[in-house]
Amino acid sequence: MKSARSSSNNCRIAVVGVHGYGASHVDRVARLAESGQVVFAAVADPRPDEGNPSLAGIPAYGDLTELLAAEDVDIVIVSTPIHTHVDLAEQALRAGADVLLEKPPAPTLSDFRRLENVVADTGQICQVGFQSMGSFAVRALVEFIDTGRLGEIEAVGGVGAWVRTQSYWQRTPWAGRRELDGRQVLDGAVTNPFAHAVVTALRLAGAQRVEDVVSVETELFRANPIEADDTSVVRIRTAGGPPVVLALTLCASEVRKPSLVVRGSAGSARLSYVEDLLEITIDGSTERTSFEREDLLVNLIEHRADPSVPLLSSLSSTGAFECVVEAVRQAKPPAPIADQHVVWVRDPQAPGDDRPIVTDVEQWLGKAVDSVALFSEIGAPWAVDQPAEV
Ligand SMILES: NC(=O)c1ccc[n+]([C@@H]2O[C@H](COP(=O)([O-])OP(=O)(O)OC[C@H]3O[C@@H](n4cnc5c(N)ncnc54)[C@H](O)[C@@H]3O)[C@@H](O)[C@H]2O)c1
């Protein structure tokens, strides 16, 4: 365990999980190391490197245990499958490192609580990789809501319409699973691909901690042959804040940028959290502003060196999100969408890599958000057209 936190330019960083999304962490740490801001200490992954130039000369280990036994590290970035997050983060924290943990932090609320306890026990820092929390657009909108100029906030909504082909679900054994080998995974639209939409919408509604969520209702469906959901709606009642509704699909006709809407009695705001764009409409006039974002690793490094720098995505600030994960976990398994509501699209350039489109899904997502309603309440055909439960 280190007695004092090292300053940014000798901060030693390790990356656990170097393939898939981990490759972007590897590249970022390599760039920071090249510019002398940090030391790229080591990586751990059971799968060997496949020639990533950013990893040349970096000590590589088969797992985190070996890495921690051999290397002195200040920050461990965990970018591994969801069901490994909590064990690896705990191991790193207990070894005296701070952690940047990929989202979703934990597949169950009890795992999340366990990790919160480890953070409290060790006094180490855990930042969660919700990069939208680094967006100045989100902060600007939260501040604008607080001025009262949107009036009373009636609801926060989010529509997510993306496209995923079969290779997405086949890329890794945990993709699209709710459980794997007896472990909770929860890799569905709500809890993973659209996790940023969920956590950001909750932030706009003032809900960050577990205690900020009163209830979560879910309607989970799937058009793909997977275990998890790909077309879902969740409605969250927040303590003291507006209701939040998210209507999400990975079976859209085309990819659209996800957007969040804050509806107030005096105006509305639309946030594109992937583009850091904010549109505020009051009295029929719209002001559009584009923002920058801060990198969460850099923020963690700065916060370690100077605790007066706020941590942008602390573990405890993702507690409200974890309530949604828990509700999805406790919900009955996603219901298959009947064949008559799904069209399968074939790409001649990628034989076998088909994708489903749920008929008119965009229209129903918009309607759910506009009316703060679940699919069954607005009569979405696939939700109404379900076999009776026996
Ligand atoms: N923040 C974002 O925008 C974003 C985007 C994509 C993925 N993610 C998250 O990143 C994480 C990884 O996702 P992915 O799609 O790259 O997964 P993946 O399965 O493609 O890659 C995971 C990597 O971790 C390695 N690994 C597995 N178990 C390990 C262990 N015990 N120790 C060390 N390494 C191990 C694998 O060999 C692989 O290299 C997930 O939590 C995912 O939700 C975040």
The ligand as a Gaussian input file, in Angstrom:
#p B3LYP/6-31G(d) Opt

LIG

0 1
 N      -17.314000       3.161000     -21.906000
 C      -17.711000       2.709000     -23.083000
 O      -18.166000       3.452000     -23.942000
 C      -17.595000       1.230000     -23.393000
 C      -17.712000       0.794000     -24.720000
 C      -17.582000      -0.577000     -24.953000
 C      -17.350000      -1.471000     -23.907000
 N      -17.271000      -0.980000     -22.636000
 C      -17.046000      -1.884000     -21.502000
 O      -15.714000      -2.383000     -21.588000
 C      -15.661000      -3.690000     -21.015000
 C      -15.048000      -4.659000     -21.997000
 O      -15.925000      -4.783000     -23.089000
 P      -15.436000      -5.474000     -24.459000
 O      -16.593000      -5.407000     -25.388000
 O      -14.140000      -4.891000     -24.872000
 O      -15.219000      -6.985000     -23.979000
 P      -14.351000      -8.127000     -24.658000
 O      -14.859000      -9.410000     -24.105000
 O      -14.310000      -7.898000     -26.137000
 O      -12.873000      -7.822000     -24.107000
 C      -12.570000      -8.003000     -22.768000
 C      -11.068000      -8.173000     -22.606000
 O      -10.818000      -8.551000     -21.255000
 C       -9.989000      -9.732000     -21.251000
 N      -10.281000     -10.475000     -20.025000
 C      -11.316000     -11.300000     -19.763000
 N      -11.260000     -11.736000     -18.487000
 C      -10.154000     -11.177000     -17.945000
 C       -9.542000     -11.258000     -16.677000
 N      -10.089000     -11.987000     -15.692000
 N       -8.394000     -10.578000     -16.466000
 C       -7.833000      -9.833000     -17.445000
 N       -8.383000      -9.705000     -18.681000
 C       -9.526000     -10.379000     -18.918000
 C      -10.329000     -10.460000     -22.525000
 O       -9.309000     -11.382000     -22.914000
 C      -10.461000      -9.278000     -23.485000
 O       -9.191000      -8.866000     -23.919000
 C      -17.098000      -4.044000     -20.627000
 O      -17.302000      -3.706000     -19.300000
 C      -17.923000      -3.126000     -21.511000
 O      -19.194000      -2.851000     -20.970000
 C      -17.366000       0.341000     -22.369000

